[in-house]
Amino acid sequence: MTRARLLAAAALVLLVVLAPLLLRTLLATVAGGRVRAAAAGRGLDVGWRHLRVDLPASVGFDRFVARDAAAGDTLFAAESLRVVLDPWALVRGRARVSQLVLGRAVIAVRRRGVADTLEEEPPARATDDPARARALRRAAESVVRLLEAPARDLPRLALNDVVVRTGEDAPLPGVRIAWLDLAPRAGGVRLAAAGALLDEQEIPFAATLDYAADDRLSGGARLDMTDPASGRPWPLVITVDGALAQDRRAGRVALHDTTRVTIGRIGFRVGAALTRAGPAVRLALGAEGLDEAQVKRSLPPSLLGPLAHVGVRGSWDYRLDFELDLSAPDSVQFRSEVTPHDLALDPTRTRLRLFGLDQPFIAEIHLPRDRVVTRELSDANPYYRPLDALSPALVGAVVTNEDGGFFRHRGFNPEAVRQSIAENLRAGAYRRGAGTITMQLARNLYLGHRRTLARKFQEVVLAWILEHLTGVSKERLLEIYLNIIEWGPEVHGAGEAARWYFGQAPDTLGVSEGLFLATVVPSPARWARRLDAAGALRPATRAQMHFIGRAMVAKGWLDPAALPPSDSLVIELRGPARAVLFPVDSINALYLPPMTLR
C-alpha cells in the first residue's frame, strides 16, 4: 500500500512537472500550424528558427520570415515577434491580442510593374484582373476593419528597429521606425513614434497622436529636413486637431469636417470617411488665402526645390475632393482646384527661367541620374523644328500616347487621375499614371527624374505655373517638349530622333515612323527592345503602335485609311541607330572592300 501511494505521488509530481511542458508543446504545434495555414491563405510561406509558448497565453517567434509563395521574395523578416493573447478572452472562446511586440524587422511592400503610358483606356481584357481586384478590395476591407476597431481597445503595440521598404522607384522608398509605442492612456490611447523617412537623405521624425475618450484627436509630428544651400536643419512641423468617430456596427470611421491640419503656418480643413461597404472612402481638403510668404515660411527649401526661386504676387485658395467606392471603380470622383486671386509672377523675385519661354532660348535638360545637357531652341540648332515643321503623324502619336487630353487641361488633368484610379483598381495593380505633357516638361526643364514626394509636388505646381502664369501658349509648350525630350542615347528632340533612327527630316516621317517614335518616349533607353534580332518590330510593339493609331483615328487626328493593319506596320532603321543594332554589319560596310563571289 505504501509502495502504491509512493508511485501515485511520483506520478502526480511527474504530471505536475511535465504538464506545462506538454501543454506548451501542444500549443506551439497548434499555433505554428494555424500561422502557416493563415499565411498560405494569403499566398505566403512562413518559417522561424524557434517558437516558444509561455503560459498562460504568449507566443514568441525568433527569426520569423515570410516569403511570397509564388515569387520567393522575402516580404517580412523579424529577429523577434511576440504575441500575447488575453487569457480571459480565451476562456470565453475568443482569441484577442492584448500585446504585440516586434523587434529588428524588415517589411517589403509588394509593388506591381507599370505599363507604358496610354491616355486612352486599353481593352478591358488587356488590363482587368478580377482576381487581383477582389484581393485588393479584401485588403482594403481589412484596413477598414482595423481602423474601425475601437482604438481605445487596441492591443498594446511596441515596435523597435523596424524598416518598411516600398522600393527605390517609389515616391517614398521607405521608413525606419526606431521605436513606436501604442498604449492606453486616461480612457483613450496614445501613439508615439520616432524614426526616419528613407528619402534621398534620411529625414528624422518624431510624432505623437492622442485619441481621447471624447473622440478628440490631437497631436503632431516634426520632420528635421536639411536646407541644401546652408546644410542647416529645417524643422517641418505638422499638427492635427479634430475629432474622429468610430462606428463598428455601421462599419464606418469618420474624421469630422472641422478637423484642422497645419503644416508650418499653412492651415487646412480636412474631413474624411471610410466605410466597410465597398469599401468606400471620402476625402475633402481646403485652404484659403494662401500666399508666397506663408508657403516659404512653412515649407523647407528641400521640399520647395526650384519653387524657392519663384516669386508671385496675390493669393490663392485650394480645394481637393475625392470619393471612391472600390466595388464600383468607374464611379470614382476627383476634383483638384486652385482659385487664384490677382495671382501673377513677380519678375523681380523670380530667378527660375519662367519668362521668355516663347522666345529662342538655351534649354537645360535634366535627365535621370542627375545628368544635364543643353539644346538651343532656335534656328541656330539645325535639328530644332517649330511645331508646324514636324510630321503631324509624329505629333499626334506622341500626344495621344503621352497625354491625349493635353489640349483640354491646364497642366494637371483631374479626369486623367480619375481614369487612372479606376483602371488601376480594375486591374488590381498599377497600370497607368496620370502625368501630363506639361508635367513632363517641368520635369525636363527644372527638376530631373528622381521619384520622390517632393519632386512630384514640385512637378504639379510648376506645371500649373507654366499653364496659368507664364502666358505661354499650349502650342509653344508642346513645341518645346518635342524639341527637348529624350528619344535615345544623347538623342533629344524630334529632329535628332528622325535623323538617328531613320536618316531623314522630322517633317517627312510617315505614320509607321511616328507611331514607333511615340512608343519610344516612355522608355528611350530601352528602344532596342522594341525590335527583334533582325530589326523588325516585335508583335507587342506593333500592337501598341496600332492601339495608338486607333486612338488617333477616334480623335480625328488620323485618316482611317492611313493606318495599316497591325501586322502590316513596318519600319526600317536607316540612321545611326542601325549601327547600334547591327554593329558588325556597320563595321564591314565601312572598312571592308566589296567581295566578288565566284
C-alpha positions as CSV (number, residue, x, y, z in Angstrom):
1,M,0.0,0.0,0.0
2,T,2.8,2.3,0.8
3,R,4.5,1.5,-2.5
4,A,1.3,2.3,-4.4
5,R,1.0,5.6,-2.7
6,L,4.6,6.4,-3.5
7,L,4.1,5.6,-7.1
8,A,0.9,7.6,-7.3
9,A,2.7,10.6,-5.6
10,A,5.6,10.3,-8.1
11,A,3.2,10.1,-11.0
12,L,1.4,13.2,-9.7
13,V,4.7,15.1,-9.3
14,L,5.8,14.0,-12.7
15,L,2.5,15.1,-14.2
16,V,2.7,18.5,-12.4
17,V,6.2,18.9,-13.8
18,L,5.6,17.7,-17.3
19,A,2.1,19.0,-17.9
20,P,3.2,22.6,-18.5
21,L,5.9,21.4,-20.9
22,L,3.5,19.1,-22.7
23,L,0.9,21.9,-22.9
24,R,3.4,24.4,-24.2
25,T,4.5,21.8,-26.8
26,L,0.9,21.2,-27.8
27,L,0.1,24.9,-28.0
28,A,3.2,25.6,-30.0
29,T,2.3,22.9,-32.5
30,V,-1.3,24.3,-32.8
31,A,-0.1,27.9,-33.0
32,G,2.5,27.1,-35.7
33,G,0.0,25.2,-37.8
34,R,-2.5,28.0,-37.6
35,V,0.1,30.6,-38.5
36,R,1.2,28.6,-41.5
37,A,-2.4,28.0,-42.7
38,A,-3.3,31.7,-42.3
39,A,-0.1,32.7,-44.3
40,A,-0.8,30.1,-47.0
41,G,-4.3,31.6,-47.5
42,R,-2.6,34.9,-48.3
43,G,0.0,33.4,-50.7
44,L,2.8,33.4,-48.2
45,D,5.3,30.8,-47.0
46,V,6.5,31.3,-43.4
47,G,9.2,29.9,-41.2
48,W,11.1,30.5,-38.0
49,R,14.1,29.3,-36.0
50,H,12.4,28.9,-32.7
51,L,8.7,29.0,-31.5
52,R,8.0,29.2,-27.8
53,V,4.8,29.4,-25.8
54,D,4.7,31.0,-22.3
55,L,1.6,30.3,-20.2
56,P,-1.0,31.4,-19.9
57,A,-1.1,32.9,-23.5
58,S,2.1,34.2,-25.0
59,V,3.5,33.0,-28.3
60,G,7.0,34.1,-29.4
61,F,9.0,33.6,-32.7
62,D,12.7,34.0,-33.3
63,R,14.0,34.7,-36.8
64,F,10.5,34.8,-38.3
65,V,10.4,35.0,-42.1
66,A,7.5,35.3,-44.6
67,R,8.1,34.9,-48.3
68,D,5.9,35.3,-51.4
69,A,4.9,31.8,-52.2
70,A,4.9,32.4,-56.0
71,A,7.9,34.7,-56.4
72,G,10.0,33.6,-53.5
73,D,10.7,37.2,-52.4
74,T,11.1,37.8,-48.7
75,L,8.4,40.2,-47.6
76,F,8.8,40.1,-43.9
77,A,11.7,39.2,-41.6
78,A,12.0,39.8,-37.9
79,E,14.5,38.9,-35.2
80,S,11.7,38.6,-32.7
81,L,7.9,38.6,-32.8
82,R,5.8,38.1,-29.7
83,V,2.0,37.9,-29.5
84,V,0.3,38.0,-26.1
85,L,-3.4,36.9,-26.0
86,D,-6.0,38.0,-23.4
87,P,-6.4,34.8,-21.2
88,W,-9.9,35.9,-20.1
89,A,-11.0,36.1,-23.8
90,L,-9.6,32.6,-24.4
91,V,-11.7,31.3,-21.5
92,R,-14.8,32.8,-23.3
93,G,-13.7,31.1,-26.5
94,R,-12.3,34.2,-28.3
95,A,-8.8,35.0,-29.4
96,R,-8.0,38.6,-28.6
97,V,-4.5,40.0,-28.9
98,S,-3.6,42.1,-25.9
99,Q,0.0,42.9,-26.8
100,L,2.2,42.7,-29.9
101,V,6.0,43.2,-29.7
102,L,8.1,43.3,-32.8
103,G,11.9,43.8,-32.9
104,R,14.5,44.3,-35.6
105,A,12.2,43.7,-38.6
106,V,12.2,44.5,-42.3
107,I,8.9,44.7,-44.2
108,A,8.9,44.9,-48.0
109,V,5.8,46.2,-49.7
110,R,4.9,44.3,-52.9
111,R,4.6,46.6,-56.0
112,R,3.5,45.7,-59.4
113,G,5.1,46.8,-62.7
114,V,4.0,49.8,-64.7
115,A,2.8,49.6,-68.3
116,D,3.7,52.1,-71.0
117,T,1.7,55.4,-70.8
118,L,-1.5,55.4,-72.7
119,E,-4.1,58.1,-72.2
120,E,-6.9,56.1,-73.8
121,E,-8.1,53.1,-71.9
122,P,-6.9,49.8,-73.4
123,P,-9.4,46.9,-74.0
124,A,-10.7,45.6,-70.7
125,R,-9.3,42.1,-71.3
126,A,-5.8,43.5,-71.6
127,T,-5.8,45.1,-68.2
128,D,-8.6,43.9,-66.0
129,D,-7.8,41.2,-63.5
130,P,-10.9,40.4,-61.4
131,A,-9.0,38.1,-59.0
132,R,-6.4,40.8,-58.2
133,A,-9.2,43.4,-57.9
134,R,-11.0,41.2,-55.4
135,A,-7.8,40.7,-53.5
136,L,-7.3,44.5,-53.4
137,R,-10.8,45.0,-52.0
138,R,-10.3,42.4,-49.4
139,A,-7.1,44.1,-48.3
140,A,-8.9,47.4,-48.2
141,E,-11.7,45.8,-46.1
142,S,-9.1,44.5,-43.7
143,V,-7.7,48.1,-43.3
144,V,-11.1,49.5,-42.6
145,R,-11.9,46.8,-40.1
146,L,-8.6,47.6,-38.4
147,L,-9.4,51.3,-38.3
148,E,-13.0,50.8,-37.1
149,A,-11.8,48.6,-34.2
150,P,-12.3,50.8,-31.1
151,A,-9.0,52.5,-30.8
152,R,-9.2,52.6,-27.0
153,D,-9.4,48.7,-27.0
154,L,-6.4,48.2,-29.4
155,P,-3.7,45.9,-28.1
156,R,-0.5,47.4,-26.7
157,L,1.9,47.7,-29.7
158,A,5.6,48.0,-29.4
159,L,8.0,48.2,-32.4
160,N,11.7,48.5,-32.2
161,D,14.1,49.0,-35.2
162,V,11.5,48.2,-37.9
163,V,12.2,49.1,-41.5
164,V,9.4,49.3,-44.1
165,R,10.7,49.4,-47.8
166,T,8.5,50.3,-50.7
167,G,11.2,50.2,-53.5
168,E,13.8,52.6,-54.9
169,D,11.4,53.8,-57.6
170,A,8.6,54.6,-55.2
171,P,7.8,58.2,-54.2
172,L,8.9,57.4,-50.7
173,P,11.4,54.5,-50.7
174,G,10.7,53.5,-47.1
175,V,10.6,54.4,-43.4
176,R,12.7,53.3,-40.5
177,I,10.9,53.1,-37.2
178,A,13.4,53.4,-34.4
179,W,10.6,52.9,-31.9
180,L,6.8,53.0,-31.7
181,D,4.5,52.6,-28.8
182,L,0.7,52.4,-28.9
183,A,-0.7,52.3,-25.4
184,P,-3.9,53.0,-23.4
185,R,-4.0,56.4,-21.6
186,A,-6.7,58.1,-19.5
187,G,-9.6,56.4,-21.2
188,G,-8.1,56.9,-24.6
189,V,-5.0,55.8,-26.5
190,R,-1.7,57.5,-27.3
191,L,0.6,56.7,-30.3
192,A,4.2,57.9,-30.1
193,A,7.0,57.1,-32.5
194,A,10.4,58.2,-33.8
195,G,12.5,57.2,-36.7
196,A,13.4,58.5,-40.2
197,L,11.9,58.7,-43.7
198,L,14.2,56.9,-46.2
199,D,14.1,59.5,-49.0
200,E,17.1,60.8,-51.0
201,Q,18.5,61.5,-47.5
202,E,17.2,60.2,-44.2
203,I,14.7,62.6,-42.7
204,P,14.4,62.1,-38.9
205,F,11.0,62.4,-37.4
206,A,9.2,62.3,-34.1
207,A,5.4,62.1,-33.7
208,T,2.7,61.8,-31.1
209,L,-1.1,61.3,-31.5
210,D,-3.7,61.3,-28.8
211,Y,-7.2,59.9,-29.2
212,A,-9.2,60.9,-26.1
213,A,-12.3,59.3,-24.5
214,D,-14.4,62.1,-26.0
215,D,-13.2,61.3,-29.6
216,R,-10.9,64.3,-29.8
217,L,-7.9,63.7,-32.0
218,S,-4.8,65.8,-31.4
219,G,-1.1,65.6,-31.9
220,G,1.7,66.5,-34.3
221,A,4.9,65.5,-36.0
222,R,8.3,67.1,-36.5
223,L,10.5,66.3,-39.5
224,D,14.1,67.5,-39.4
225,M,14.8,68.3,-43.0
226,T,18.0,69.9,-44.3
227,D,18.5,73.2,-46.2
228,P,20.6,72.1,-49.2
229,A,22.2,75.5,-49.5
230,S,23.3,76.0,-45.9
231,G,23.3,72.4,-44.7
232,R,21.4,73.6,-41.6
233,P,18.4,71.6,-40.3
234,W,15.0,73.0,-41.1
235,P,12.2,71.6,-39.0
236,L,8.9,70.9,-40.7
237,V,6.1,70.9,-38.1
238,I,2.7,69.3,-38.7
239,T,-0.2,69.4,-36.3
240,V,-3.7,68.0,-36.2
241,D,-6.7,69.0,-34.0
242,G,-10.1,67.5,-34.7
243,A,-12.5,64.6,-33.9
244,L,-12.6,61.0,-35.0
245,A,-15.7,58.9,-34.7
246,Q,-15.6,55.1,-34.9
247,D,-18.8,53.1,-35.5
248,R,-18.0,49.5,-35.8
249,R,-21.6,48.4,-36.0
250,A,-22.2,50.6,-39.1
251,G,-18.7,49.8,-40.4
252,R,-17.7,53.5,-40.6
253,V,-14.8,55.7,-39.5
254,A,-15.1,59.4,-39.9
255,L,-12.8,62.4,-39.4
256,H,-15.0,65.4,-38.6
257,D,-15.1,68.1,-41.3
258,T,-14.0,70.7,-38.7
259,T,-10.6,68.9,-38.2
260,R,-7.7,71.3,-38.8
261,V,-4.3,70.2,-40.0
262,T,-1.4,72.7,-40.1
263,I,1.9,72.5,-42.0
264,G,4.0,75.2,-40.6
265,R,1.7,78.3,-40.9
266,I,-0.5,76.7,-43.6
267,G,-3.8,75.6,-42.2
268,F,-6.1,73.1,-44.0
269,R,-9.7,72.0,-43.2
270,V,-9.8,68.2,-43.6
271,G,-12.7,65.8,-43.5
272,A,-12.7,62.1,-44.3
273,A,-14.7,58.9,-44.0
274,L,-14.0,55.2,-44.5
275,T,-16.9,52.7,-44.8
276,R,-16.6,48.9,-44.8
277,A,-19.3,48.6,-47.5
278,G,-17.5,48.9,-50.8
279,P,-15.1,49.6,-49.1
280,A,-15.5,53.4,-49.8
281,V,-13.5,56.5,-49.0
282,R,-14.3,60.2,-49.0
283,L,-11.8,63.0,-48.5
284,A,-12.3,66.8,-48.6
285,L,-9.5,69.2,-48.0
286,G,-9.4,73.0,-48.4
287,A,-7.3,76.1,-47.6
288,E,-8.0,79.8,-48.3
289,G,-5.9,82.9,-48.6
290,L,-2.5,81.2,-49.2
291,D,0.4,83.4,-50.3
292,E,4.0,83.1,-51.2
293,A,5.3,84.3,-47.8
294,Q,3.2,81.9,-45.9
295,V,4.3,79.0,-48.0
296,K,8.0,79.8,-47.9
297,R,8.0,80.3,-44.1
298,S,6.2,76.9,-43.7
299,L,8.0,74.6,-46.1
300,P,11.7,73.9,-46.1
301,P,13.8,74.7,-49.2
302,S,14.5,71.0,-49.8
303,L,10.7,70.5,-50.2
304,L,10.2,73.6,-52.4
305,G,13.2,72.8,-54.6
306,P,13.1,75.2,-57.7
307,L,9.9,76.7,-56.3
308,A,12.0,78.6,-53.8
309,H,13.3,80.7,-56.7
310,V,9.7,81.7,-57.9
311,G,8.2,84.9,-56.7
312,V,4.4,85.6,-57.0
313,R,2.0,88.4,-56.1
314,G,-1.5,87.8,-54.9
315,S,-3.0,84.8,-53.2
316,W,-4.9,81.6,-53.9
317,D,-7.3,79.1,-52.5
318,Y,-7.1,75.3,-52.8
319,R,-9.7,72.6,-52.7
320,L,-9.5,68.8,-53.1
321,D,-12.5,66.4,-53.2
322,F,-12.1,62.7,-53.6
323,E,-14.7,59.9,-53.4
324,L,-14.1,56.2,-54.2
325,D,-16.1,53.0,-53.9
326,L,-13.8,50.1,-54.6
327,S,-16.7,47.9,-55.6
328,A,-17.5,50.4,-58.4
329,P,-14.2,51.8,-59.6
330,D,-15.7,53.8,-62.5
331,S,-17.7,55.9,-60.0
332,V,-14.6,57.5,-58.6
333,Q,-14.8,61.3,-58.2
334,F,-11.7,63.5,-58.1
335,R,-11.5,67.3,-58.1
336,S,-8.5,69.4,-57.5
337,E,-8.9,73.2,-57.9
338,V,-6.7,76.3,-57.4
339,T,-8.6,79.6,-57.3
340,P,-6.2,82.5,-57.9
341,H,-6.8,86.0,-56.5
342,D,-4.8,88.5,-58.6
343,L,-2.1,85.9,-58.8
344,A,0.9,86.8,-61.0
345,L,4.6,86.0,-61.3
346,D,6.9,88.7,-59.9
347,P,9.7,89.2,-62.4
348,T,11.9,91.0,-59.8
349,R,12.0,87.9,-57.5
350,T,11.7,85.0,-60.0
351,R,15.1,83.5,-60.7
352,L,13.8,80.4,-62.3
353,R,13.6,80.6,-66.1
354,L,9.8,81.0,-66.5
355,F,9.9,84.2,-68.6
356,G,10.9,84.3,-72.3
357,L,9.9,80.7,-73.0
358,D,8.0,81.9,-76.0
359,Q,11.3,83.2,-77.4
360,P,14.5,81.4,-78.5
361,F,16.5,80.1,-75.5
362,I,19.0,77.5,-74.5
363,A,17.3,74.7,-72.6
364,E,19.0,72.9,-69.8
365,I,17.5,69.4,-69.9
366,H,17.5,67.4,-66.7
367,L,17.9,63.7,-67.2
368,P,18.0,60.6,-65.0
369,R,20.9,60.2,-62.7
370,D,21.3,64.0,-62.3
371,R,22.7,64.5,-65.8
372,V,22.1,67.8,-67.6
373,V,22.5,68.5,-71.3
374,T,21.7,71.7,-73.2
375,R,19.9,72.3,-76.5
376,E,19.5,75.6,-78.2
377,L,15.8,76.2,-79.2
378,S,16.4,78.4,-82.2
379,D,17.3,78.3,-85.9
380,A,21.0,78.1,-84.8
381,N,20.3,74.5,-83.9
382,P,20.0,72.5,-87.2
383,Y,17.8,70.0,-85.5
384,Y,15.3,72.5,-83.9
385,R,11.9,72.5,-85.6
386,P,8.8,74.7,-84.9
387,L,5.7,72.7,-84.3
388,D,4.3,73.3,-87.8
389,A,7.5,71.8,-89.3
390,L,7.1,68.4,-87.6
391,S,5.2,65.5,-89.0
392,P,1.5,65.6,-88.0
393,A,1.7,61.8,-87.6
394,L,4.5,62.1,-85.1
395,V,2.9,65.0,-83.1
396,G,-0.4,63.2,-83.0
397,A,1.1,59.9,-81.9
398,V,3.2,61.4,-79.1
399,V,0.3,63.5,-77.7
400,T,-2.1,60.5,-77.9
401,N,0.3,58.2,-76.1
402,E,1.6,60.6,-73.5
403,D,-1.3,62.9,-72.8
404,G,-4.4,62.7,-75.0
405,G,-6.1,65.4,-73.0
406,F,-3.3,67.9,-73.5
407,F,-5.4,70.5,-75.3
408,R,-8.2,70.2,-72.8
409,H,-6.5,70.5,-69.4
410,R,-4.4,73.3,-67.9
411,G,-1.3,71.5,-66.7
412,F,-2.9,69.0,-64.3
413,N,-5.6,66.6,-65.6
414,P,-8.1,65.6,-62.9
415,E,-10.0,63.5,-65.4
416,A,-6.9,61.5,-66.2
417,V,-6.3,61.0,-62.5
418,R,-9.9,59.7,-62.2
419,Q,-9.5,57.3,-65.1
420,S,-6.1,56.0,-63.9
421,I,-7.5,55.3,-60.4
422,A,-10.5,53.4,-62.0
423,E,-8.2,51.4,-64.3
424,N,-5.7,50.5,-61.7
425,L,-8.5,49.3,-59.4
426,R,-10.0,47.1,-62.1
427,A,-6.5,45.7,-62.8
428,G,-5.8,45.2,-59.1
429,A,-2.3,46.7,-59.8
430,Y,-0.6,49.9,-61.0
431,R,-1.2,50.0,-64.8
432,R,-1.1,53.7,-65.7
433,G,-0.3,57.1,-64.3
434,A,-1.9,60.5,-64.8
435,G,1.1,62.6,-65.8
436,T,0.7,65.3,-68.4
437,I,3.0,66.6,-71.1
438,T,3.2,69.9,-69.1
439,M,4.3,68.0,-66.0
440,Q,6.9,66.1,-68.1
441,L,8.1,69.5,-69.5
442,A,8.5,70.8,-65.9
443,R,10.5,67.7,-65.1
444,N,12.8,68.1,-68.1
445,L,13.4,71.8,-67.7
446,Y,13.7,72.2,-63.9
447,L,13.5,69.0,-61.8
448,G,15.1,65.8,-63.1
449,H,13.6,62.4,-62.9
450,R,14.0,61.2,-59.3
451,R,10.8,59.8,-58.0
452,T,10.2,61.5,-54.6
453,L,7.2,63.0,-53.0
454,A,8.9,66.4,-53.0
455,R,9.6,66.2,-56.7
456,K,6.1,65.2,-57.6
457,F,4.7,68.1,-55.6
458,Q,7.1,70.5,-57.4
459,E,6.2,69.0,-60.7
460,V,2.5,69.6,-60.3
461,V,3.0,73.1,-59.1
462,L,5.4,74.1,-61.8
463,A,3.0,72.6,-64.5
464,W,0.3,74.8,-63.1
465,I,2.5,77.8,-63.2
466,L,3.6,77.1,-66.8
467,E,0.0,76.9,-67.9
468,H,-1.5,79.7,-65.9
469,L,1.1,82.4,-65.1
470,T,3.7,82.4,-67.9
471,G,1.4,83.4,-70.8
472,V,3.0,80.7,-73.0
473,S,0.5,79.0,-75.4
474,K,-0.2,75.3,-75.4
475,E,1.3,75.0,-78.8
476,R,4.6,76.6,-77.7
477,L,4.7,74.3,-74.6
478,L,4.3,71.3,-76.9
479,E,6.9,72.7,-79.3
480,I,9.5,73.0,-76.5
481,Y,8.6,69.5,-75.3
482,L,9.0,67.9,-78.7
483,N,12.4,69.6,-79.2
484,I,14.0,68.5,-75.9
485,I,12.6,65.1,-74.8
486,E,15.0,62.2,-74.8
487,W,14.5,59.7,-77.7
488,G,17.6,57.6,-77.3
489,P,21.3,57.8,-76.3
490,E,22.2,61.5,-76.5
491,V,19.2,62.0,-78.8
492,H,17.0,64.9,-77.9
493,G,14.0,66.3,-79.8
494,A,12.2,65.2,-82.9
495,G,14.8,66.5,-85.3
496,E,17.6,64.4,-83.8
497,A,15.3,61.4,-83.4
498,A,14.2,61.4,-87.0
499,R,17.8,61.5,-88.2
500,W,19.1,59.0,-85.6
501,Y,16.5,56.3,-86.4
502,F,15.6,57.0,-90.0
503,G,18.1,59.3,-91.5
504,Q,15.5,61.8,-92.6
505,A,13.9,65.1,-91.5
506,P,11.1,65.1,-88.9
507,D,8.6,66.6,-91.3
508,T,8.9,63.7,-93.7
509,L,8.1,60.9,-91.2
510,G,5.2,58.7,-92.1
511,V,2.6,57.1,-89.9
512,S,4.6,54.0,-89.0
513,E,7.7,56.0,-88.1
514,G,5.6,58.4,-86.0
515,L,3.9,55.6,-84.1
516,F,7.2,53.9,-83.4
517,L,8.8,57.0,-82.0
518,A,5.8,57.5,-79.8
519,T,6.3,54.1,-78.2
520,V,10.0,55.0,-77.5
521,V,9.3,58.2,-75.5
522,P,8.3,56.5,-72.2
523,S,11.5,54.4,-72.1
524,P,14.1,55.8,-74.5
525,A,16.9,53.8,-73.0
526,R,15.1,50.6,-74.0
527,W,14.3,51.5,-77.6
528,A,16.2,48.4,-79.0
529,R,13.9,46.1,-77.0
530,R,11.0,47.1,-79.3
531,L,12.8,45.4,-82.2
532,D,13.8,41.7,-82.7
533,A,17.3,40.5,-83.7
534,A,16.6,41.2,-87.4
535,G,15.5,44.8,-86.7
536,A,11.8,44.1,-87.2
537,L,9.1,45.3,-84.9
538,R,8.2,42.9,-82.2
539,P,4.5,41.8,-82.1
540,A,3.9,43.7,-78.8
541,T,5.4,46.9,-80.3
542,R,3.1,46.6,-83.4
543,A,0.1,46.1,-81.1
544,Q,0.9,49.2,-79.1
545,M,1.5,51.2,-82.3
546,H,-1.8,50.1,-83.7
547,F,-3.6,50.9,-80.5
548,I,-2.2,54.4,-80.6
549,G,-3.1,54.7,-84.2
550,R,-6.7,53.7,-83.5
551,A,-6.9,56.3,-80.7
552,M,-5.7,58.9,-83.2
553,V,-8.4,57.9,-85.7
554,A,-11.0,58.1,-82.9
555,K,-9.8,61.7,-82.2
556,G,-10.0,62.6,-85.8
557,W,-6.2,63.1,-85.9
558,L,-5.6,60.4,-88.5
559,D,-7.4,59.2,-91.6
560,P,-8.5,55.6,-91.0
561,A,-7.2,54.7,-94.5
562,A,-3.7,55.8,-93.4
563,L,-3.5,53.3,-90.6
564,P,-2.2,49.9,-91.8
565,P,-3.3,46.7,-90.1
566,S,-1.3,45.8,-87.1
567,D,0.7,43.0,-88.8
568,S,1.5,45.4,-91.7
569,L,3.2,48.0,-89.6
570,V,6.9,48.1,-90.5
571,I,9.8,50.4,-90.1
572,E,13.3,50.4,-91.5
573,L,16.2,51.8,-89.5
574,R,18.4,53.8,-91.8
575,G,20.1,56.2,-89.4
576,P,22.9,55.7,-86.8
577,A,20.6,53.6,-84.7
578,R,21.1,50.8,-87.3
579,A,24.8,50.7,-86.4
580,V,23.9,50.2,-82.8
581,L,21.6,47.4,-83.6
582,F,23.9,45.7,-86.1
583,P,27.5,46.8,-85.2
584,V,29.2,44.1,-87.2
585,D,27.4,44.9,-90.4
586,S,28.2,48.5,-90.0
587,I,31.9,47.9,-89.5
588,N,32.0,45.6,-92.5
589,A,30.3,48.2,-94.7
590,L,32.7,50.9,-93.5
591,Y,36.0,49.2,-93.6
592,L,35.9,46.1,-95.9
593,P,36.1,46.2,-99.7
594,P,33.2,44.6,-101.6
595,M,33.8,40.9,-102.3
596,T,33.1,39.1,-105.5
597,L,31.9,35.6,-105.2
598,R,32.9,33.1,-108.0
